[in-house]
Every structure is written in C-alpha cells, then in structure tokens.
C-alpha cells in the first residue's frame, strides 16, 4: 500500500487546500484531530450510536463531516477516517481491506454534495460524491455516498456499512482489482457448435440459468478489472473491466439452427396463440437438439405433463407385439363404441367402423375401440393391468431421467395398478396416463433408432439404459405402422410426401377441452409436440412438427 501519495478533495475542501497552504492544512487537521493529536475528532469520540437523533443534520454540517472523512480516507489516514464513523473498529478494518484488495495507488473524491434527507437511513443526511481510484490494472471511477447521522447531543458521524466503500456492497463482500476472480464472468452456455450463446433463445432462458449454476465450464481466461467477491473470495459481480478475458463455456447438445426453427414453430399462426411445446432429439444418440415452448404454463416441452392420447398407441402396439405375439396384420376390429369395465369408449369423429380391421389399419386411422379391445383382452389378466407400464419401463426407458446441468424434467407416468375404466383407457393414452413432449419424442426415437437412448442436454451426461432393448422385429413393425400414419393416415395432411417419415397423432380429452399431440421421426431427428387446446393432433401439433421435420 502506498501511504505517501498526494491526493486532493475537490469542492470547498480542495479550494482551501490550494489557497491556504500550511494554514489550510492546519484548519483541516484541527477539524479532524482532537486536542491530544490522537487523530480522533471530538465529535466522533462523543457520538453515541444508541442515542441517535431523528432529526437529520443540516446540509452544511453533513458535508463538512463528509469532507473530513473523505480527506482522511484519501490520504490513507484510516484510523482517523474510521473515527469519523459510528463503528470505528469495523470501519478501519474495511477501509484497509479496500486498499489492500484493490492494490490502491491513489484515491480522489470530487463533487461532494448534500442530497438531503436519506431515504435509506432514518434521521440521516445523504452526501454524494464521485470516486476516482487508481487500482491494479487501471483507473476506476464510480459514484459514492455516505449517510451522516447526529446524536441527540448534536455530535455527527458517518453511518458505517460496506456501501460506504461501494454502493450496495454487502457486509460479507469485498472488492478486488487486477485479475478477475473465477465466477466474476458468467460462463456462456452455448450450442453444440461451441459458439452460439443459448441465452438468445427465449425458450431456453430458464434452462440456461440452471445449467450456468450447475454445470462445469471449460476453457476461457479471466480478464482484468474490478470485482465484488464473497467471503470465500469467489467472484460475485464484475464492476469494471480493464482488459477482456475469454468467457468459459458450457457446451450443450442443442443445435442452434434447429432451435431457431423450433422457436418459430411453436408460434405458427395456425395455433392461434395456444400454448405449445416441442422437443427434437437426435435418435442416434439421445441428444436433445431443440426445446421450445409458449404460453403461461412454463416449459411444457419438458414439464407439460398431460394425457398423451393416441400417441400412446405406439407403446400399446409394442406390448401387443412383445407380450402377446401379435403382428401388424392381427385382427383389431374397429367398432363405433365399446364398453370395458363398465366404461363406454368411442372413436373420434371421422373414424369409420371396420369390423375387419387389422392392427395396422386401426393404428393408421387411430381407432380407439380397436386398441381398447385388443389391449384390454390381451394385456389385462385377473385384474392385473401392469403390462403397459412394464413395456414403457423395460423397452422405452420410462423413469426419472437426469438430462444434465440440473435441468428438471417431469416424469411420465403409466401407473401399474390402475382400476376400473382406467385399465382400458390407458391403452389410448387417457385415464391416469401422463407424458411430456420430451418423453414422446424419445418414444419415436426408440422406434427409429431401434433402441432406447436416454435424452440428455449435456454431451457426456450419463444416460440410463432400458432393461430390455426393443427387438428389431417390434421396431420394424412399428416403423411400418408409423409410416402408414404419415403417408395415408391421420398425419398425412401435414406430413404426407415427406421422405422417410413415421408418425403418430393424438387427441387427448382434458376437462372441457382437448389437447393436440403428434410425434414423428425422419432420417435425422425424432420430434414431439403438444398444443394445449388443440382440436386434433394433426391440426395443431402437426404444424409444429412439420416445421422441424422439413428444416432439420
């Protein structure tokens, strides 16, 4: 610390020092020193913090004491400066920490002015000033302020807290200059290209904030400047940058181009501002390529837990293939209505009855009664309706996933112990069955990739495996059926003509409205979308999915 530098105070105090020579210095000394020469003012020695007046001191008196305090501080007479406060022991330690932490060379105060009664400290007058500090790495300027209080006996003192050093500085915080500490520069969360800052995408704001707090950044170099640090020395906030460093990055699996498409897709005009959510995956790896959502319910792409409707028929079909031995050509009569466990089920409007329907035909037109009949007859035994749950867990990896970076996702649910009509409703994605677009995108990815790969948003994140890989036979059956849906079935109005696409639509009843679903894949990605309030899957979620499939 340099204690021999010459520092002046502007304003009246500066004028006195310049014009008065030695006589002025003595005046200042008399103002800031007691008769014993101890460096403690008579006012400070007699100020009683327990007997503070509710009446703020006059502007003139407040400015006079503030100048004395600042003059002592600027000349590094820290004991004397601390004695001008109402907490001298705390103040002198903090003032020394200020000088040491900043590697202070010179300190100047200008424009020392009263701002009237303080709005923060009751019974005090606020005095403002400008600070210029020569610190390690450069010159730092900032506006400062102190609150001047007076006791009931009329003695004045600077009210001490760390904001005297810098506005808003906490009691457990300090200042440092030079090489910026770790944490002072927030790491950038970037796309898989290593460059695109994901903070630019509105749908990812919360995800980026979470990853920033929980994931370990790589690379980067710190710059120089002034920063606030906590008691452990970790960076809290950068206040001034003298030389820029290179921000460390946290690389994700997000594809910047596809994320841009997804952001546009969930705002498609056909949705008429209905809340929407979509997730796109690389079906080869499980990497999450895009997450987008709209609406007031938050991120419904990964947390919008809703009945998935007929998209669940993918898992129902897999269970019929794996556990019963059916094939796409097995009989699946499509009737107008069907009663199971005393609950009446019906088809969506437009689905024609077809007593000779096969499983593929029923899947293509999304016949509810066919899947309830085959599912309830073949997969529920003696009241045990756990077969669909088992298929979802064992083959499609349903469970509690950790996608990385502390990002929370809501788990899908197919309860193994459903009763009554729910034992039948589960096979068409109704009743107590719930899912998210993230899970349904993974279902499509499992079919296309012939194996479950748990979705992750950070490369290298641990991926849970499914207890039993999907068989090539079952995957092949499902691919054929999903291709039929895209080319000539319920998804054809949006996806017909797209090469290599397989899909399944869904319309789920919820209270007094329906939600639209669609999950699909092409040669690059698997994607699912949910539109709350959508009249049907194809006429709501279908628009979202088409954007992603055609621009991936």
Secondary structure, 3 states (H helix, E strand, C coil): CCCCCCCCECCHHHHHHHHHHHHHHHHHHHHHCCCCCCCCCHHHHHCCCCCECCCCCCHHHHHHHHHHHHHHHHCCCHHHHHHCECCHHHHHHHHHHHHHHHCCCEEEEEEEEEEEECCCCCCEEEEEEEEEEEECCEEEEEEEEEEEEEECCCCEEECCCHHHCCCCCCCCCEEEEEECCCCCCCCEEECCCCCCEHHHCHHHHHHHHHHHHHCCCECCECCEEEEEECCCCCEEEEEEEEECCECCEEECCCCHHHHHHHHHHCCCHHHCCCCEEEEEEECCCCEEEEEEECCCCCCHHHHCCECCHHHHHHHHHHHHHHHHCCCCCCECCECCEEEECCEEEECCCCCCCECCCEHHHHHHHCCHHHHHHHHHHHHCECCECCHHHHHHHHCCCCCCCCCCCCCCCCCCECCCCCCCCHHHHHHHCCCCCEECHHHHHHHHHHHHHCCCCCCECCCCCCCCCCCCCCCHHHHHHHHHHHHHHHHHCCCHHHHCCCCCCEEEEEEEEECCEEEEEEEEECCCEEEEEEEECCCCCCCCHHHHHHHHHHCC
